[in-house]
Amino acid sequence: MPSSARATLHVWGVRGTCPVPGPTTLRYGGNTSCVEVRLARGARVILDAGSGLRALGLSRWPSVSADINGLASGVAREELTILLTHRHSDHLMGLAHFVSRVAATHTVRIVCPTVAATELRALVQQQLTAPLFPTIEGLDEAFCVDTFGEEGSSSVFALDGECVVQALPACHPGGAAVLRVDDAHGPVMAYAPDNELALWSDTPALLAWRASLRDALHGIPLLVHDATYTDEELPAHRGWGHSSAEEATRFAMTCGTGTLLLTHHHPDRDDASVDDIVERCQAIVASAGAGMRVRSAREGDIVAV
């Protein structure tokens, strides 16, 4: 991490719906949503548990212990925290592969602001046991669930005294959250992989929600936002819970965003198509005379804030 950076974002998954490995997605990546945020003083939080989470585990912990209960008595496990934006499968499918890799030395704390703790625990246990995953004795003891605390009308989660994550309501079927990560100096970045901005609609409810979200993200240095569709594709997908890349760009400019990272790319989107979308969004910024930077999130990227 550069000495002046408040945080670094490590990108591990950029796709929506399902993984898409293959020659046409090599440059931006084919894994589903997962990013890792590290704060300046060492706090680390993982946002979403898509298939990219497996790659994170392989990178950070290349060696695997066969005995998940093999720690010496009295030795505490290190704790890792995963915050889920919601419970759709493309944001969960990496959990079992990650928890089983780190279980001998870590406890994985899993939090989701849109699911009650008892329901979340049952959902995670389902991912770690048959028939979805081979049943491994003791594996369900390698994780715990936690809840966001309430502060007024905002749902917040404190991590290691250095990091506070605020869960803001996203527009997505079944419920989802936009996660804003703050340090002692204020907002650092926000993560909104599944969020339908619906800029085409001027209904009072949507206008109020967008204004509230804009205010919460005002001046955000880094915004990672849903770019599943293009403007041309949107009319056929209204109500599906996703934005176009162009919508994300226009909205980010109203927030005064420093850098916009486009993510949650449609599984049918190849690298060349992502290039085209980024160019279109950069042209929108240029025509508005704004200084915001726009690029696509890419697996393996490390972005300093």
C-alpha positions as a LaTeX table, in Angstrom:
\begin{tabular}{lrrr}
\hline
Residue & $x$ (\AA) & $y$ (\AA) & $z$ (\AA) \\
\hline
Met1 & 0.00 & 0.00 & 0.00 \\
Pro2 & 1.44 & 3.44 & $-0.90$ \\
Ser3 & 2.39 & 5.37 & 2.24 \\
Ser4 & $-0.18$ & 8.09 & 1.52 \\
Ala5 & $-3.05$ & 5.72 & 0.68 \\
Arg6 & $-6.02$ & 5.45 & 3.03 \\
Ala7 & $-6.96$ & 2.04 & 1.63 \\
Thr8 & $-6.34$ & $-0.40$ & $-1.19$ \\
Leu9 & $-8.98$ & $-2.34$ & $-3.09$ \\
His10 & $-8.05$ & $-5.78$ & $-4.44$ \\
Val11 & $-10.40$ & $-6.99$ & $-7.17$ \\
Trp12 & $-11.09$ & $-10.75$ & $-7.25$ \\
Gly13 & $-14.35$ & $-11.05$ & $-9.21$ \\
Val14 & $-16.18$ & $-8.76$ & $-11.66$ \\
Arg15 & $-18.99$ & $-10.81$ & $-13.24$ \\
Gly16 & $-22.66$ & $-11.11$ & $-12.47$ \\
Thr17 & $-25.01$ & $-14.12$ & $-12.64$ \\
Cys18 & $-22.42$ & $-16.87$ & $-13.18$ \\
Pro19 & $-18.70$ & $-17.40$ & $-13.78$ \\
Val20 & $-17.60$ & $-17.17$ & $-17.41$ \\
Pro21 & $-14.08$ & $-18.57$ & $-17.85$ \\
Gly22 & $-12.65$ & $-18.68$ & $-21.34$ \\
Pro23 & $-10.50$ & $-16.94$ & $-23.92$ \\
Thr24 & $-12.90$ & $-14.01$ & $-24.43$ \\
Thr25 & $-12.87$ & $-12.95$ & $-20.75$ \\
Leu26 & $-9.18$ & $-13.32$ & $-19.91$ \\
Arg27 & $-8.40$ & $-9.62$ & $-19.63$ \\
Tyr28 & $-11.15$ & $-8.52$ & $-17.26$ \\
Gly29 & $-11.82$ & $-11.89$ & $-15.69$ \\
Gly30 & $-14.67$ & $-14.37$ & $-15.45$ \\
Asn31 & $-15.23$ & $-14.80$ & $-11.69$ \\
Thr32 & $-18.29$ & $-13.45$ & $-9.91$ \\
Ser33 & $-18.32$ & $-10.59$ & $-7.41$ \\
Cys34 & $-15.67$ & $-10.31$ & $-4.72$ \\
Val35 & $-13.42$ & $-7.45$ & $-3.62$ \\
Glu36 & $-11.05$ & $-7.09$ & $-0.68$ \\
Val37 & $-10.51$ & $-3.77$ & 1.08 \\
Arg38 & $-7.49$ & $-3.11$ & 3.27 \\
Leu39 & $-7.32$ & 0.02 & 5.41 \\
Ala40 & $-4.09$ & 1.89 & 6.14 \\
Arg41 & $-3.64$ & 0.47 & 9.65 \\
Gly42 & $-4.25$ & $-3.11$ & 8.60 \\
Ala43 & $-7.99$ & $-3.74$ & 8.94 \\
Arg44 & $-9.28$ & $-5.97$ & 6.15 \\
Val45 & $-12.80$ & $-6.68$ & 4.98 \\
Ile46 & $-13.99$ & $-8.85$ & 2.09 \\
Leu47 & $-17.06$ & $-7.66$ & 0.21 \\
Asp48 & $-19.14$ & $-10.47$ & $-1.32$ \\
Ala49 & $-18.29$ & $-14.13$ & $-1.70$ \\
Gly50 & $-18.64$ & $-14.87$ & $-5.39$ \\
Ser51 & $-16.39$ & $-17.34$ & $-7.18$ \\
Gly52 & $-13.60$ & $-14.75$ & $-7.01$ \\
Leu53 & $-13.35$ & $-15.50$ & $-3.28$ \\
Arg54 & $-11.72$ & $-18.83$ & $-4.11$ \\
Ala55 & $-8.97$ & $-17.01$ & $-6.00$ \\
Leu56 & $-8.44$ & $-14.73$ & $-3.00$ \\
Gly57 & $-8.00$ & $-17.77$ & $-0.77$ \\
Leu58 & $-5.55$ & $-19.40$ & $-3.15$ \\
Ser59 & $-3.49$ & $-16.22$ & $-3.32$ \\
Arg60 & $-3.38$ & $-15.43$ & 0.40 \\
Trp61 & $-3.28$ & $-18.96$ & 1.80 \\
Pro62 & $-1.70$ & $-21.28$ & $-0.82$ \\
Ser63 & $-1.13$ & $-24.08$ & 1.70 \\
Val64 & $-4.08$ & $-25.93$ & 3.16 \\
Ser65 & $-4.14$ & $-27.85$ & 6.42 \\
Ala66 & $-6.00$ & $-31.16$ & 6.21 \\
Asp67 & $-7.04$ & $-30.96$ & 9.88 \\
Ile68 & $-9.40$ & $-28.07$ & 10.54 \\
Asn69 & $-9.47$ & $-28.94$ & 14.25 \\
Gly70 & $-5.71$ & $-29.35$ & 14.48 \\
Leu71 & $-4.80$ & $-26.14$ & 16.31 \\
Ala72 & $-3.12$ & $-26.48$ & 19.68 \\
Ser73 & $-5.40$ & $-26.02$ & 22.64 \\
Gly74 & $-5.76$ & $-22.37$ & 23.62 \\
Val75 & $-4.50$ & $-20.97$ & 20.31 \\
Ala76 & $-6.98$ & $-18.45$ & 18.98 \\
Arg77 & $-7.91$ & $-18.45$ & 15.31 \\
Glu78 & $-7.46$ & $-15.28$ & 13.32 \\
Glu79 & $-10.76$ & $-13.73$ & 12.27 \\
Leu80 & $-11.69$ & $-12.75$ & 8.72 \\
Thr81 & $-14.81$ & $-10.75$ & 7.92 \\
Ile82 & $-16.96$ & $-11.14$ & 4.81 \\
Leu83 & $-19.78$ & $-8.66$ & 4.24 \\
Leu84 & $-22.40$ & $-9.80$ & 1.74 \\
Thr85 & $-24.47$ & $-7.32$ & $-0.25$ \\
His86 & $-27.25$ & $-9.92$ & $-0.57$ \\
Arg87 & $-27.90$ & $-13.63$ & $-0.83$ \\
His88 & $-28.10$ & $-14.37$ & $-4.57$ \\
Ser89 & $-26.02$ & $-17.37$ & $-5.59$ \\
Asp90 & $-23.45$ & $-15.48$ & $-7.67$ \\
His91 & $-22.46$ & $-13.62$ & $-4.49$ \\
Leu92 & $-22.26$ & $-16.79$ & $-2.34$ \\
Met93 & $-20.73$ & $-19.50$ & $-4.52$ \\
Gly94 & $-17.16$ & $-19.00$ & $-3.33$ \\
Leu95 & $-17.92$ & $-19.43$ & 0.38 \\
Ala96 & $-17.44$ & $-23.17$ & 0.76 \\
His97 & $-14.18$ & $-23.21$ & $-1.18$ \\
Phe98 & $-12.83$ & $-20.32$ & 0.91 \\
Val99 & $-13.97$ & $-21.45$ & 4.35 \\
Ser100 & $-12.63$ & $-24.96$ & 3.79 \\
Arg101 & $-9.24$ & $-23.51$ & 2.76 \\
Val102 & $-8.73$ & $-21.25$ & 5.80 \\
Ala103 & $-10.66$ & $-23.23$ & 8.43 \\
Ala104 & $-7.62$ & $-24.62$ & 10.24 \\
Thr105 & $-6.29$ & $-21.20$ & 11.18 \\
His106 & $-9.18$ & $-18.75$ & 10.83 \\
Thr107 & $-12.75$ & $-18.11$ & 11.84 \\
Val108 & $-14.73$ & $-16.50$ & 9.05 \\
Arg109 & $-17.25$ & $-13.95$ & 10.29 \\
Ile110 & $-20.06$ & $-13.50$ & 7.76 \\
Val111 & $-22.44$ & $-10.55$ & 7.82 \\
Cys112 & $-25.33$ & $-9.54$ & 5.57 \\
Pro113 & $-27.47$ & $-6.47$ & 6.32 \\
Thr114 & $-30.51$ & $-7.79$ & 4.44 \\
Val115 & $-30.80$ & $-11.18$ & 6.21 \\
Ala116 & $-31.55$ & $-12.03$ & 9.84 \\
Ala117 & $-28.71$ & $-13.79$ & 11.65 \\
Thr118 & $-30.57$ & $-17.10$ & 12.08 \\
Glu119 & $-31.51$ & $-17.18$ & 8.41 \\
Leu120 & $-27.98$ & $-16.23$ & 7.37 \\
Arg121 & $-26.45$ & $-19.03$ & 9.43 \\
Ala122 & $-28.81$ & $-21.57$ & 7.84 \\
Leu123 & $-27.98$ & $-20.21$ & 4.39 \\
Val124 & $-24.22$ & $-20.47$ & 4.96 \\
Gln125 & $-24.50$ & $-23.98$ & 6.46 \\
Gln126 & $-26.39$ & $-25.01$ & 3.34 \\
Gln127 & $-23.44$ & $-23.86$ & 1.21 \\
Leu128 & $-20.99$ & $-25.91$ & 3.32 \\
Thr129 & $-22.81$ & $-29.23$ & 3.49 \\
Ala130 & $-24.28$ & $-31.92$ & 1.25 \\
Pro131 & $-25.78$ & $-31.91$ & $-1.27$ \\
Leu132 & $-24.21$ & $-28.58$ & $-2.31$ \\
Phe133 & $-20.75$ & $-29.35$ & $-0.85$ \\
Pro134 & $-19.16$ & $-32.49$ & 0.60 \\
Thr135 & $-19.90$ & $-32.67$ & 4.32 \\
Ile136 & $-16.64$ & $-32.11$ & 6.25 \\
Glu137 & $-16.69$ & $-32.68$ & 9.98 \\
Gly138 & $-16.28$ & $-29.44$ & 11.88 \\
Leu139 & $-16.44$ & $-27.16$ & 8.85 \\
Asp140 & $-19.60$ & $-25.41$ & 10.00 \\
Glu141 & $-17.72$ & $-24.45$ & 13.18 \\
Ala142 & $-15.16$ & $-22.49$ & 11.17 \\
Phe143 & $-17.56$ & $-19.61$ & 10.58 \\
Cys144 & $-19.80$ & $-17.36$ & 12.61 \\
Val145 & $-22.50$ & $-14.89$ & 11.63 \\
Asp146 & $-22.99$ & $-11.39$ & 12.92 \\
Thr147 & $-25.48$ & $-8.58$ & 12.41 \\
Phe148 & $-25.15$ & $-4.94$ & 11.49 \\
Gly149 & $-25.79$ & $-2.70$ & 14.47 \\
Glu150 & $-28.41$ & 0.02 & 14.29 \\
Glu151 & $-27.44$ & 3.67 & 14.55 \\
Gly152 & $-30.50$ & 5.85 & 14.00 \\
Ser153 & $-31.96$ & 4.79 & 10.67 \\
Ser154 & $-28.61$ & 3.63 & 9.25 \\
Ser155 & $-27.23$ & 0.15 & 9.50 \\
Val156 & $-23.54$ & 0.23 & 10.41 \\
Phe157 & $-20.85$ & $-2.34$ & 11.15 \\
Ala158 & $-17.58$ & $-1.55$ & 12.98 \\
Leu159 & $-14.40$ & $-3.49$ & 12.22 \\
Asp160 & $-11.21$ & $-3.43$ & 14.30 \\
Gly161 & $-11.79$ & 0.14 & 15.44 \\
Glu162 & $-10.45$ & 1.45 & 12.12 \\
Cys163 & $-13.23$ & 0.70 & 9.67 \\
Val164 & $-16.96$ & 1.35 & 9.72 \\
Val165 & $-19.18$ & $-0.03$ & 6.98 \\
Gln166 & $-22.57$ & 1.54 & 6.36 \\
Ala167 & $-25.24$ & $-0.48$ & 4.57 \\
Leu168 & $-27.38$ & 1.67 & 2.31 \\
Pro169 & $-30.50$ & 0.29 & 0.59 \\
Ala170 & $-29.99$ & $-0.82$ & $-3.01$ \\
Cys171 & $-32.74$ & $-1.28$ & $-5.57$ \\
His172 & $-32.69$ & $-5.02$ & $-6.29$ \\
Pro173 & $-35.33$ & $-7.78$ & $-6.17$ \\
Gly174 & $-35.25$ & $-9.58$ & $-2.82$ \\
Gly175 & $-33.24$ & $-6.83$ & $-1.19$ \\
Ala176 & $-29.59$ & $-5.84$ & $-1.41$ \\
Ala177 & $-27.23$ & $-3.26$ & 0.05 \\
Val178 & $-24.76$ & $-0.69$ & $-1.14$ \\
Leu179 & $-21.78$ & $-0.94$ & 1.23 \\
Arg180 & $-19.90$ & 2.26 & 2.08 \\
Val181 & $-16.53$ & 1.79 & 3.80 \\
Asp182 & $-15.37$ & 4.64 & 6.07 \\
Asp183 & $-12.14$ & 5.25 & 7.93 \\
Ala184 & $-11.43$ & 7.91 & 10.57 \\
His185 & $-11.40$ & 10.60 & 7.87 \\
Gly186 & $-14.78$ & 9.68 & 6.37 \\
Pro187 & $-15.96$ & 7.65 & 3.36 \\
Val188 & $-13.23$ & 5.79 & 1.46 \\
Met189 & $-15.12$ & 3.76 & $-1.10$ \\
Ala190 & $-18.54$ & 2.32 & $-1.86$ \\
Tyr191 & $-19.51$ & $-1.00$ & $-3.41$ \\
Ala192 & $-22.79$ & $-1.41$ & $-5.31$ \\
Pro193 & $-22.61$ & $-4.50$ & $-7.53$ \\
Asp194 & $-26.39$ & $-5.06$ & $-7.78$ \\
Asn195 & $-28.26$ & $-1.76$ & $-7.91$ \\
Glu196 & $-30.92$ & $-0.56$ & $-10.35$ \\
Leu197 & $-30.61$ & 3.22 & $-10.57$ \\
Ala198 & $-33.57$ & 3.44 & $-12.97$ \\
Leu199 & $-32.67$ & 6.94 & $-14.12$ \\
Trp200 & $-35.47$ & 6.63 & $-16.68$ \\
Ser201 & $-38.04$ & 6.81 & $-13.87$ \\
Asp202 & $-39.15$ & 9.97 & $-12.07$ \\
Thr203 & $-41.56$ & 8.38 & $-9.61$ \\
Pro204 & $-41.44$ & 10.13 & $-6.21$ \\
Ala205 & $-40.18$ & 7.02 & $-4.41$ \\
Leu206 & $-37.28$ & 6.48 & $-6.80$ \\
Leu207 & $-36.40$ & 10.17 & $-6.87$ \\
Ala208 & $-36.25$ & 10.21 & $-3.06$ \\
Trp209 & $-34.18$ & 7.01 & $-2.90$ \\
Arg210 & $-31.68$ & 8.22 & $-5.51$ \\
Ala211 & $-31.32$ & 11.57 & $-3.73$ \\
Ser212 & $-30.67$ & 9.78 & $-0.42$ \\
Leu213 & $-28.09$ & 7.49 & $-2.02$ \\
Arg214 & $-26.44$ & 10.43 & $-3.79$ \\
Asp215 & $-26.15$ & 12.30 & $-0.49$ \\
Ala216 & $-24.69$ & 9.25 & 1.26 \\
Leu217 & $-22.08$ & 8.84 & $-1.48$ \\
His218 & $-21.28$ & 12.54 & $-1.91$ \\
Gly219 & $-17.59$ & 13.07 & $-2.61$ \\
Ile220 & $-16.80$ & 9.34 & $-2.46$ \\
Pro221 & $-13.22$ & 8.79 & $-3.69$ \\
Leu222 & $-13.97$ & 5.38 & $-5.24$ \\
Leu223 & $-17.30$ & 3.90 & $-6.35$ \\
Val224 & $-17.55$ & 0.31 & $-7.61$ \\
His225 & $-20.93$ & 0.12 & $-9.33$ \\
Asp226 & $-23.18$ & $-2.26$ & $-11.23$ \\
Ala227 & $-22.76$ & $-1.95$ & $-15.02$ \\
Thr228 & $-24.63$ & $-5.04$ & $-16.15$ \\
Tyr229 & $-26.38$ & $-3.47$ & $-19.14$ \\
Thr230 & $-26.03$ & $-0.75$ & $-21.74$ \\
Asp231 & $-28.63$ & 1.98 & $-22.20$ \\
Glu232 & $-29.93$ & 0.15 & $-25.29$ \\
Glu233 & $-30.46$ & $-3.04$ & $-23.28$ \\
Leu234 & $-32.23$ & $-1.41$ & $-20.33$ \\
Pro235 & $-35.83$ & $-1.23$ & $-21.67$ \\
Ala236 & $-36.00$ & $-5.03$ & $-21.86$ \\
His237 & $-34.64$ & $-5.43$ & $-18.32$ \\
Arg238 & $-36.49$ & $-2.90$ & $-16.20$ \\
Gly239 & $-37.14$ & $-4.26$ & $-12.74$ \\
Trp240 & $-34.33$ & $-6.81$ & $-12.95$ \\
Gly241 & $-32.26$ & $-4.98$ & $-10.35$ \\
His242 & $-29.33$ & $-3.78$ & $-12.45$ \\
Ser243 & $-28.07$ & $-0.57$ & $-14.03$ \\
Ser244 & $-26.48$ & 0.31 & $-17.32$ \\
Ala245 & $-22.87$ & 1.44 & $-17.37$ \\
Glu246 & $-24.01$ & 4.79 & $-18.71$ \\
Glu247 & $-26.47$ & 5.21 & $-15.81$ \\
Ala248 & $-23.72$ & 4.39 & $-13.33$ \\
Thr249 & $-21.52$ & 7.02 & $-14.96$ \\
Arg250 & $-24.15$ & 9.76 & $-14.88$ \\
Phe251 & $-25.08$ & 8.97 & $-11.29$ \\
Ala252 & $-21.45$ & 8.83 & $-10.14$ \\
Met253 & $-20.84$ & 12.30 & $-11.59$ \\
Thr254 & $-23.75$ & 13.69 & $-9.54$ \\
Cys255 & $-22.08$ & 12.20 & $-6.45$ \\
Gly256 & $-18.79$ & 13.93 & $-7.16$ \\
Thr257 & $-17.03$ & 10.56 & $-7.38$ \\
Gly258 & $-13.27$ & 10.51 & $-7.87$ \\
Thr259 & $-12.99$ & 7.15 & $-9.66$ \\
Leu260 & $-15.78$ & 4.91 & $-10.96$ \\
Leu261 & $-15.03$ & 1.21 & $-11.40$ \\
Leu262 & $-17.63$ & $-0.56$ & $-13.54$ \\
Thr263 & $-18.40$ & $-4.09$ & $-12.35$ \\
His264 & $-20.90$ & $-6.98$ & $-12.37$ \\
His265 & $-20.48$ & $-7.35$ & $-16.14$ \\
His266 & $-23.09$ & $-9.40$ & $-17.96$ \\
Pro267 & $-21.86$ & $-12.99$ & $-18.51$ \\
Asp268 & $-22.27$ & $-12.57$ & $-22.27$ \\
Arg269 & $-19.97$ & $-9.52$ & $-22.29$ \\
Asp270 & $-16.53$ & $-10.30$ & $-23.74$ \\
Asp271 & $-13.41$ & $-8.21$ & $-23.17$ \\
Ala272 & $-13.82$ & $-6.22$ & $-26.38$ \\
Ser273 & $-17.40$ & $-5.32$ & $-25.45$ \\
Val274 & $-16.27$ & $-4.14$ & $-22.00$ \\
Asp275 & $-13.66$ & $-1.97$ & $-23.72$ \\
Asp276 & $-16.39$ & $-0.39$ & $-25.85$ \\
Ile277 & $-18.58$ & 0.29 & $-22.82$ \\
Val278 & $-15.72$ & 1.93 & $-20.91$ \\
Glu279 & $-15.01$ & 4.19 & $-23.90$ \\
Arg280 & $-18.68$ & 5.21 & $-24.07$ \\
Cys281 & $-18.68$ & 6.08 & $-20.39$ \\
Gln282 & $-15.45$ & 8.02 & $-20.64$ \\
Ala283 & $-17.01$ & 10.01 & $-23.50$ \\
Ile284 & $-19.98$ & 10.89 & $-21.26$ \\
Val285 & $-17.60$ & 12.24 & $-18.62$ \\
Ala286 & $-15.59$ & 14.17 & $-21.20$ \\
Ser287 & $-18.69$ & 15.74 & $-22.76$ \\
Ala288 & $-19.82$ & 16.87 & $-19.31$ \\
Gly289 & $-16.43$ & 18.45 & $-18.63$ \\
Ala290 & $-16.11$ & 16.39 & $-15.44$ \\
Gly291 & $-12.86$ & 15.16 & $-13.96$ \\
Met292 & $-14.08$ & 11.75 & $-12.84$ \\
Arg293 & $-12.02$ & 8.76 & $-13.91$ \\
Val294 & $-13.89$ & 5.75 & $-15.34$ \\
Arg295 & $-12.52$ & 2.28 & $-15.91$ \\
Ser296 & $-13.64$ & $-1.30$ & $-15.62$ \\
Ala297 & $-12.86$ & $-3.38$ & $-12.58$ \\
Arg298 & $-10.47$ & $-6.14$ & $-13.60$ \\
Glu299 & $-9.48$ & $-9.25$ & $-11.68$ \\
Gly300 & $-6.08$ & $-8.81$ & $-10.11$ \\
Asp301 & $-6.31$ & $-5.02$ & $-10.02$ \\
Ile302 & $-5.06$ & $-3.25$ & $-6.88$ \\
Val303 & $-6.53$ & 0.24 & $-6.60$ \\
Ala304 & $-5.14$ & 2.71 & $-4.06$ \\
Val305 & $-7.46$ & 5.29 & $-2.53$ \\
\hline
\end{tabular}
